[in-house]
Amino acid sequence: MCANKHGHGLAGMAERVSLLGGDFDAGPDPRGGWTVTATIPRTTDGSQ
């Protein structure tokens, strides 16, 4: 996997999720590797 030198990584992901009113968590997984979880509320009518 190639690192994107123009992105903002986990901080950028967390910021975008926050702007949408969601929750974001990222960290080492006890089984190895990393776990990233984002929960973003949705609406049924397309509004925010």
CHARMM internal coordinates of N, CA and C (Angstrom, degrees):
IC EDIT
DIST 1 N 1 CA 1.4595
DIST 1 CA 1 C 1.5296
ANGL 1 N 1 CA 1 C 108.17
DIST 1 C 2 N 1.2771
ANGL 1 CA 1 C 2 N 116.30
DIHE 1 N 1 CA 1 C 2 N 137.10
DIST 2 N 2 CA 1.4545
ANGL 1 C 2 N 2 CA 123.37
DIHE 1 CA 1 C 2 N 2 CA -176.58
DIST 2 CA 2 C 1.5302
ANGL 2 N 2 CA 2 C 110.22
DIHE 1 C 2 N 2 CA 2 C -99.69
DIST 2 C 3 N 1.3161
ANGL 2 CA 2 C 3 N 117.23
DIHE 2 N 2 CA 2 C 3 N 131.91
DIST 3 N 3 CA 1.4698
ANGL 2 C 3 N 3 CA 121.11
DIHE 2 CA 2 C 3 N 3 CA 178.03
DIST 3 CA 3 C 1.5236
ANGL 3 N 3 CA 3 C 109.93
DIHE 2 C 3 N 3 CA 3 C -72.54
DIST 3 C 4 N 1.3187
ANGL 3 CA 3 C 4 N 116.08
DIHE 3 N 3 CA 3 C 4 N 137.17
DIST 4 N 4 CA 1.4686
ANGL 3 C 4 N 4 CA 121.57
DIHE 3 CA 3 C 4 N 4 CA 177.61
DIST 4 CA 4 C 1.5189
ANGL 4 N 4 CA 4 C 108.14
DIHE 3 C 4 N 4 CA 4 C -87.94
DIST 4 C 5 N 1.3044
ANGL 4 CA 4 C 5 N 118.26
DIHE 4 N 4 CA 4 C 5 N 112.22
DIST 5 N 5 CA 1.4550
ANGL 4 C 5 N 5 CA 121.93
DIHE 4 CA 4 C 5 N 5 CA -176.58
DIST 5 CA 5 C 1.5243
ANGL 5 N 5 CA 5 C 112.59
DIHE 4 C 5 N 5 CA 5 C -78.00
DIST 5 C 6 N 1.3387
ANGL 5 CA 5 C 6 N 117.76
DIHE 5 N 5 CA 5 C 6 N -3.99
DIST 6 N 6 CA 1.4537
ANGL 5 C 6 N 6 CA 121.18
DIHE 5 CA 5 C 6 N 6 CA -178.74
DIST 6 CA 6 C 1.5201
ANGL 6 N 6 CA 6 C 112.63
DIHE 5 C 6 N 6 CA 6 C -108.47
DIST 6 C 7 N 1.3147
ANGL 6 CA 6 C 7 N 117.53
DIHE 6 N 6 CA 6 C 7 N -1.71
DIST 7 N 7 CA 1.4617
ANGL 6 C 7 N 7 CA 121.53
DIHE 6 CA 6 C 7 N 7 CA -177.12
DIST 7 CA 7 C 1.5214
ANGL 7 N 7 CA 7 C 111.97
DIHE 6 C 7 N 7 CA 7 C -93.01
DIST 7 C 8 N 1.3001
ANGL 7 CA 7 C 8 N 114.45
DIHE 7 N 7 CA 7 C 8 N -176.07
DIST 8 N 8 CA 1.4582
ANGL 7 C 8 N 8 CA 120.62
DIHE 7 CA 7 C 8 N 8 CA -179.73
DIST 8 CA 8 C 1.5193
ANGL 8 N 8 CA 8 C 111.68
DIHE 7 C 8 N 8 CA 8 C -123.10
DIST 8 C 9 N 1.3248
ANGL 8 CA 8 C 9 N 116.69
DIHE 8 N 8 CA 8 C 9 N 11.93
DIST 9 N 9 CA 1.4484
ANGL 8 C 9 N 9 CA 122.29
DIHE 8 CA 8 C 9 N 9 CA 172.78
DIST 9 CA 9 C 1.5132
ANGL 9 N 9 CA 9 C 114.48
DIHE 8 C 9 N 9 CA 9 C 54.46
DIST 9 C 10 N 1.3199
ANGL 9 CA 9 C 10 N 114.90
DIHE 9 N 9 CA 9 C 10 N -143.01
DIST 10 N 10 CA 1.4637
ANGL 9 C 10 N 10 CA 121.11
DIHE 9 CA 9 C 10 N 10 CA -176.78
DIST 10 CA 10 C 1.5244
ANGL 10 N 10 CA 10 C 112.22
DIHE 9 C 10 N 10 CA 10 C -63.15
DIST 10 C 11 N 1.3180
ANGL 10 CA 10 C 11 N 117.29
DIHE 10 N 10 CA 10 C 11 N -36.00
DIST 11 N 11 CA 1.4713
ANGL 10 C 11 N 11 CA 119.70
DIHE 10 CA 10 C 11 N 11 CA 179.30
DIST 11 CA 11 C 1.5201
ANGL 11 N 11 CA 11 C 110.79
DIHE 10 C 11 N 11 CA 11 C -63.29
DIST 11 C 12 N 1.3223
ANGL 11 CA 11 C 12 N 117.12
DIHE 11 N 11 CA 11 C 12 N -40.74
DIST 12 N 12 CA 1.4627
ANGL 11 C 12 N 12 CA 121.14
DIHE 11 CA 11 C 12 N 12 CA 178.04
DIST 12 CA 12 C 1.5139
ANGL 12 N 12 CA 12 C 111.94
DIHE 11 C 12 N 12 CA 12 C -66.84
DIST 12 C 13 N 1.3322
ANGL 12 CA 12 C 13 N 116.47
DIHE 12 N 12 CA 12 C 13 N -40.16
DIST 13 N 13 CA 1.4612
ANGL 12 C 13 N 13 CA 120.37
DIHE 12 CA 12 C 13 N 13 CA 177.44
DIST 13 CA 13 C 1.5252
ANGL 13 N 13 CA 13 C 110.29
DIHE 12 C 13 N 13 CA 13 C -62.80
DIST 13 C 14 N 1.3284
ANGL 13 CA 13 C 14 N 116.47
DIHE 13 N 13 CA 13 C 14 N -45.74
DIST 14 N 14 CA 1.4650
ANGL 13 C 14 N 14 CA 120.86
DIHE 13 CA 13 C 14 N 14 CA -179.74
DIST 14 CA 14 C 1.5240
ANGL 14 N 14 CA 14 C 110.93
DIHE 13 C 14 N 14 CA 14 C -61.76
DIST 14 C 15 N 1.3163
ANGL 14 CA 14 C 15 N 117.42
DIHE 14 N 14 CA 14 C 15 N -40.20
DIST 15 N 15 CA 1.4634
ANGL 14 C 15 N 15 CA 121.08
DIHE 14 CA 14 C 15 N 15 CA 179.69
DIST 15 CA 15 C 1.5280
ANGL 15 N 15 CA 15 C 111.27
DIHE 14 C 15 N 15 CA 15 C -64.37
DIST 15 C 16 N 1.3204
ANGL 15 CA 15 C 16 N 116.57
DIHE 15 N 15 CA 15 C 16 N -44.92
DIST 16 N 16 CA 1.4699
ANGL 15 C 16 N 16 CA 119.47
DIHE 15 CA 15 C 16 N 16 CA 179.98
DIST 16 CA 16 C 1.5188
ANGL 16 N 16 CA 16 C 111.96
DIHE 15 C 16 N 16 CA 16 C -64.39
DIST 16 C 17 N 1.3168
ANGL 16 CA 16 C 17 N 117.25
DIHE 16 N 16 CA 16 C 17 N -41.67
DIST 17 N 17 CA 1.4690
ANGL 16 C 17 N 17 CA 120.71
DIHE 16 CA 16 C 17 N 17 CA 178.42
DIST 17 CA 17 C 1.5239
ANGL 17 N 17 CA 17 C 109.85
DIHE 16 C 17 N 17 CA 17 C -63.55
DIST 17 C 18 N 1.3185
ANGL 17 CA 17 C 18 N 117.25
DIHE 17 N 17 CA 17 C 18 N -41.97
DIST 18 N 18 CA 1.4651
ANGL 17 C 18 N 18 CA 121.53
DIHE 17 CA 17 C 18 N 18 CA 178.76
DIST 18 CA 18 C 1.5251
ANGL 18 N 18 CA 18 C 111.65
DIHE 17 C 18 N 18 CA 18 C -61.99
DIST 18 C 19 N 1.3238
ANGL 18 CA 18 C 19 N 116.46
DIHE 18 N 18 CA 18 C 19 N -42.28
DIST 19 N 19 CA 1.4639
ANGL 18 C 19 N 19 CA 120.37
DIHE 18 CA 18 C 19 N 19 CA 178.81
DIST 19 CA 19 C 1.5246
ANGL 19 N 19 CA 19 C 112.29
DIHE 18 C 19 N 19 CA 19 C -61.20
DIST 19 C 20 N 1.3212
ANGL 19 CA 19 C 20 N 115.97
DIHE 19 N 19 CA 19 C 20 N -26.38
DIST 20 N 20 CA 1.4629
ANGL 19 C 20 N 20 CA 121.14
DIHE 19 CA 19 C 20 N 20 CA 179.21
DIST 20 CA 20 C 1.5314
ANGL 20 N 20 CA 20 C 112.05
DIHE 19 C 20 N 20 CA 20 C -92.36
DIST 20 C 21 N 1.3399
ANGL 20 CA 20 C 21 N 116.94
DIHE 20 N 20 CA 20 C 21 N 5.51
DIST 21 N 21 CA 1.4574
ANGL 20 C 21 N 21 CA 120.88
DIHE 20 CA 20 C 21 N 21 CA 177.72
DIST 21 CA 21 C 1.5159
ANGL 21 N 21 CA 21 C 113.97
DIHE 20 C 21 N 21 CA 21 C 80.49
DIST 21 C 22 N 1.3244
ANGL 21 CA 21 C 22 N 117.26
DIHE 21 N 21 CA 21 C 22 N 21.34
DIST 22 N 22 CA 1.4586
ANGL 21 C 22 N 22 CA 120.98
DIHE 21 CA 21 C 22 N 22 CA -176.73
DIST 22 CA 22 C 1.5147
ANGL 22 N 22 CA 22 C 113.81
DIHE 21 C 22 N 22 CA 22 C -103.52
DIST 22 C 23 N 1.3170
ANGL 22 CA 22 C 23 N 113.98
DIHE 22 N 22 CA 22 C 23 N -174.46
DIST 23 N 23 CA 1.4662
ANGL 22 C 23 N 23 CA 122.73
DIHE 22 CA 22 C 23 N 23 CA 178.69
DIST 23 CA 23 C 1.5227
ANGL 23 N 23 CA 23 C 108.51
DIHE 22 C 23 N 23 CA 23 C -118.56
DIST 23 C 24 N 1.3167
ANGL 23 CA 23 C 24 N 115.80
DIHE 23 N 23 CA 23 C 24 N 143.12
DIST 24 N 24 CA 1.4558
ANGL 23 C 24 N 24 CA 121.86
DIHE 23 CA 23 C 24 N 24 CA -177.09
DIST 24 CA 24 C 1.5123
ANGL 24 N 24 CA 24 C 109.42
DIHE 23 C 24 N 24 CA 24 C -135.83
DIST 24 C 25 N 1.3292
ANGL 24 CA 24 C 25 N 116.11
DIHE 24 N 24 CA 24 C 25 N 137.76
DIST 25 N 25 CA 1.4637
ANGL 24 C 25 N 25 CA 120.62
DIHE 24 CA 24 C 25 N 25 CA 177.02
DIST 25 CA 25 C 1.5205
ANGL 25 N 25 CA 25 C 107.93
DIHE 24 C 25 N 25 CA 25 C -145.93
DIST 25 C 26 N 1.3018
ANGL 25 CA 25 C 26 N 116.41
DIHE 25 N 25 CA 25 C 26 N 138.85
DIST 26 N 26 CA 1.4658
ANGL 25 C 26 N 26 CA 121.43
DIHE 25 CA 25 C 26 N 26 CA 176.85
DIST 26 CA 26 C 1.5161
ANGL 26 N 26 CA 26 C 108.62
DIHE 25 C 26 N 26 CA 26 C -147.30
DIST 26 C 27 N 1.3108
ANGL 26 CA 26 C 27 N 115.75
DIHE 26 N 26 CA 26 C 27 N 141.08
DIST 27 N 27 CA 1.4500
ANGL 26 C 27 N 27 CA 119.22
DIHE 26 CA 26 C 27 N 27 CA 178.04
DIST 27 CA 27 C 1.5154
ANGL 27 N 27 CA 27 C 110.94
DIHE 26 C 27 N 27 CA 27 C 177.01
DIST 27 C 28 N 1.3257
ANGL 27 CA 27 C 28 N 115.29
DIHE 27 N 27 CA 27 C 28 N 177.04
DIST 28 N 28 CA 1.4591
ANGL 27 C 28 N 28 CA 119.47
DIHE 27 CA 27 C 28 N 28 CA -178.53
DIST 28 CA 28 C 1.5312
ANGL 28 N 28 CA 28 C 111.02
DIHE 27 C 28 N 28 CA 28 C -64.77
DIST 28 C 29 N 1.3153
ANGL 28 CA 28 C 29 N 115.11
DIHE 28 N 28 CA 28 C 29 N 140.14
DIST 29 N 29 CA 1.4562
ANGL 28 C 29 N 29 CA 121.67
DIHE 28 CA 28 C 29 N 29 CA 176.80
DIST 29 CA 29 C 1.5266
ANGL 29 N 29 CA 29 C 108.00
DIHE 28 C 29 N 29 CA 29 C -91.59
DIST 29 C 30 N 1.3222
ANGL 29 CA 29 C 30 N 117.84
DIHE 29 N 29 CA 29 C 30 N 133.74
DIST 30 N 30 CA 1.4687
ANGL 29 C 30 N 30 CA 119.94
DIHE 29 CA 29 C 30 N 30 CA -179.01
DIST 30 CA 30 C 1.5359
ANGL 30 N 30 CA 30 C 113.01
DIHE 29 C 30 N 30 CA 30 C -58.85
DIST 30 C 31 N 1.3226
ANGL 30 CA 30 C 31 N 117.59
DIHE 30 N 30 CA 30 C 31 N -22.18
DIST 31 N 31 CA 1.4665
ANGL 30 C 31 N 31 CA 121.23
DIHE 30 CA 30 C 31 N 31 CA 179.62
DIST 31 CA 31 C 1.5216
ANGL 31 N 31 CA 31 C 111.95
DIHE 30 C 31 N 31 CA 31 C -88.53
DIST 31 C 32 N 1.3281
ANGL 31 CA 31 C 32 N 116.42
DIHE 31 N 31 CA 31 C 32 N -2.37
DIST 32 N 32 CA 1.4564
ANGL 31 C 32 N 32 CA 121.00
DIHE 31 CA 31 C 32 N 32 CA -178.69
DIST 32 CA 32 C 1.5142
ANGL 32 N 32 CA 32 C 110.56
DIHE 31 C 32 N 32 CA 32 C 114.81
DIST 32 C 33 N 1.2999
ANGL 32 CA 32 C 33 N 116.85
DIHE 32 N 32 CA 32 C 33 N 152.25
DIST 33 N 33 CA 1.4566
ANGL 32 C 33 N 33 CA 121.32
DIHE 32 CA 32 C 33 N 33 CA -178.72
DIST 33 CA 33 C 1.5232
ANGL 33 N 33 CA 33 C 112.28
DIHE 32 C 33 N 33 CA 33 C 75.26
DIST 33 C 34 N 1.3016
ANGL 33 CA 33 C 34 N 115.32
DIHE 33 N 33 CA 33 C 34 N -155.84
DIST 34 N 34 CA 1.4622
ANGL 33 C 34 N 34 CA 122.05
DIHE 33 CA 33 C 34 N 34 CA -178.22
DIST 34 CA 34 C 1.5142
ANGL 34 N 34 CA 34 C 110.64
DIHE 33 C 34 N 34 CA 34 C -127.70
DIST 34 C 35 N 1.3279
ANGL 34 CA 34 C 35 N 115.41
DIHE 34 N 34 CA 34 C 35 N 154.31
DIST 35 N 35 CA 1.4520
ANGL 34 C 35 N 35 CA 121.58
DIHE 34 CA 34 C 35 N 35 CA 173.63
DIST 35 CA 35 C 1.5142
ANGL 35 N 35 CA 35 C 108.17
DIHE 34 C 35 N 35 CA 35 C -121.43
DIST 35 C 36 N 1.3192
ANGL 35 CA 35 C 36 N 116.42
DIHE 35 N 35 CA 35 C 36 N 130.25
DIST 36 N 36 CA 1.4599
ANGL 35 C 36 N 36 CA 122.77
DIHE 35 CA 35 C 36 N 36 CA 176.06
DIST 36 CA 36 C 1.5223
ANGL 36 N 36 CA 36 C 107.06
DIHE 35 C 36 N 36 CA 36 C -121.74
DIST 36 C 37 N 1.3428
ANGL 36 CA 36 C 37 N 116.11
DIHE 36 N 36 CA 36 C 37 N 125.40
DIST 37 N 37 CA 1.4606
ANGL 36 C 37 N 37 CA 121.07
DIHE 36 CA 36 C 37 N 37 CA -179.93
DIST 37 CA 37 C 1.5203
ANGL 37 N 37 CA 37 C 108.97
DIHE 36 C 37 N 37 CA 37 C -128.31
DIST 37 C 38 N 1.3240
ANGL 37 CA 37 C 38 N 115.69
DIHE 37 N 37 CA 37 C 38 N 128.33
DIST 38 N 38 CA 1.4655
ANGL 37 C 38 N 38 CA 121.76
DIHE 37 CA 37 C 38 N 38 CA 175.56
DIST 38 CA 38 C 1.5179
ANGL 38 N 38 CA 38 C 107.98
DIHE 37 C 38 N 38 CA 38 C -128.39
DIST 38 C 39 N 1.3164
ANGL 38 CA 38 C 39 N 116.23
DIHE 38 N 38 CA 38 C 39 N 128.70
DIST 39 N 39 CA 1.4561
ANGL 38 C 39 N 39 CA 121.95
DIHE 38 CA 38 C 39 N 39 CA 176.33
DIST 39 CA 39 C 1.5131
ANGL 39 N 39 CA 39 C 107.26
DIHE 38 C 39 N 39 CA 39 C -119.05
DIST 39 C 40 N 1.3219
ANGL 39 CA 39 C 40 N 116.28
DIHE 39 N 39 CA 39 C 40 N 118.53
DIST 40 N 40 CA 1.4620
ANGL 39 C 40 N 40 CA 122.03
DIHE 39 CA 39 C 40 N 40 CA -176.05
DIST 40 CA 40 C 1.5244
ANGL 40 N 40 CA 40 C 108.26
DIHE 39 C 40 N 40 CA 40 C -121.53
DIST 40 C 41 N 1.3377
ANGL 40 CA 40 C 41 N 117.05
DIHE 40 N 40 CA 40 C 41 N 126.26
DIST 41 N 41 CA 1.4662
ANGL 40 C 41 N 41 CA 118.34
DIHE 40 CA 40 C 41 N 41 CA 178.85
DIST 41 CA 41 C 1.5218
ANGL 41 N 41 CA 41 C 110.80
DIHE 40 C 41 N 41 CA 41 C -66.25
DIST 41 C 42 N 1.3062
ANGL 41 CA 41 C 42 N 115.55
DIHE 41 N 41 CA 41 C 42 N 147.71
DIST 42 N 42 CA 1.4540
ANGL 41 C 42 N 42 CA 119.59
DIHE 41 CA 41 C 42 N 42 CA 176.46
DIST 42 CA 42 C 1.5215
ANGL 42 N 42 CA 42 C 109.13
DIHE 41 C 42 N 42 CA 42 C -123.98
DIST 42 C 43 N 1.3079
ANGL 42 CA 42 C 43 N 115.45
DIHE 42 N 42 CA 42 C 43 N 159.45
DIST 43 N 43 CA 1.4566
ANGL 42 C 43 N 43 CA 121.24
DIHE 42 CA 42 C 43 N 43 CA 175.70
DIST 43 CA 43 C 1.5183
ANGL 43 N 43 CA 43 C 107.78
DIHE 42 C 43 N 43 CA 43 C -117.85
DIST 43 C 44 N 1.3107
ANGL 43 CA 43 C 44 N 115.93
DIHE 43 N 43 CA 43 C 44 N 155.50
DIST 44 N 44 CA 1.4524
ANGL 43 C 44 N 44 CA 119.31
DIHE 43 CA 43 C 44 N 44 CA -179.72
DIST 44 CA 44 C 1.5229
ANGL 44 N 44 CA 44 C 112.34
DIHE 43 C 44 N 44 CA 44 C -88.66
DIST 44 C 45 N 1.3457
ANGL 44 CA 44 C 45 N 117.28
DIHE 44 N 44 CA 44 C 45 N -15.65
DIST 45 N 45 CA 1.4717
ANGL 44 C 45 N 45 CA 119.61
DIHE 44 CA 44 C 45 N 45 CA -177.40
DIST 45 CA 45 C 1.5311
ANGL 45 N 45 CA 45 C 112.45
DIHE 44 C 45 N 45 CA 45 C -103.41
DIST 45 C 46 N 1.3256
ANGL 45 CA 45 C 46 N 118.27
DIHE 45 N 45 CA 45 C 46 N 3.04
DIST 46 N 46 CA 1.4588
ANGL 45 C 46 N 46 CA 121.07
DIHE 45 CA 45 C 46 N 46 CA 178.55
DIST 46 CA 46 C 1.5068
ANGL 46 N 46 CA 46 C 114.66
DIHE 45 C 46 N 46 CA 46 C 86.47
DIST 46 C 47 N 1.3194
ANGL 46 CA 46 C 47 N 119.44
DIHE 46 N 46 CA 46 C 47 N -4.24
DIST 47 N 47 CA 1.4544
ANGL 46 C 47 N 47 CA 120.98
DIHE 46 CA 46 C 47 N 47 CA 177.77
DIST 47 CA 47 C 1.5160
ANGL 47 N 47 CA 47 C 110.06
DIHE 46 C 47 N 47 CA 47 C -87.01
DIST 47 C 48 N 1.3416
ANGL 47 CA 47 C 48 N 115.69
DIHE 47 N 47 CA 47 C 48 N 167.76
DIST 48 N 48 CA 1.4694
ANGL 47 C 48 N 48 CA 119.58
DIHE 47 CA 47 C 48 N 48 CA 178.97
DIST 48 CA 48 C 1.4814
ANGL 48 N 48 CA 48 C 111.29
DIHE 47 C 48 N 48 CA 48 C -101.36
END
COOR INIT
IC SEED 1 N 1 CA 1 C
IC BUILD
